[in-house]
């Protein structure tokens, strides 16, 4: 496609579909979507904090008066950068997959949740704390957050109508998270992929199985689609989906070679020549992805996510220092 510049704000995709982009698309800087037809509205995802979400909603209202009242909010998955602004969409029906809701319930408030805990006490979390403080917690506001959960859930697939427009919610997870959903508008040949697509940045396989993510890409490729709004990065088309699919296979293959010769996951991640993916942002995520592939090959998982995030942090800081 290449028709849409990667600049912050609302991009008109035509026929009542809009993508809201947040460069550079790295940690916490997610995209969202708006669909309007005959005065009815659907918002796809909120953002990482209240100021960013408020700014987005104001921008949408200025461009699309019907966005003054959002009728339906769809959370593509549970991650904070797609859900932590939910409370600002007052009066909307909030829809997600059942699995997404379950995952959101595992977090209660930022202060109880280890993500909030690490935010306030990051010095106690070793390399993971140092890393998250640098890439996330110094950049976003925790002020005023009230967890606001989906009020209507489904498994598999759900079709709604926004005005006269058919919109399909299709669950393709577990992959990035436990309950990933993509939004497909057949008549406009548009999809909002959530974090099933990171464009020009390394994705994170938080949950897996990695094969499910490849299957999700194949499913999307089988649809009639011209425009793909990723969860992070610039608007693209099916080529972006193919690129992500290739990346997952690359990580599977490179991990397997190193697993088979007994290399540990952290060493393996640091050993991989990123080749065509060297200029994608957030390269340290290769550590999480190799770890996930290792568990799929039968390796024992790290004790907890923070251990793996610490390893990713070491990759990040060594890369910054030129000592990777
Ligand atoms: Zn995201």
Boltz pocket constraint, residues with backbone or C-beta under 6 A from the ligand:
constraints:
  - pocket:
      binder: B
      contacts: [[A, 30], [A, 79], [A, 81], [A, 82], [A, 195], [A, 231], [A, 232]]
      max_distance: 6.0
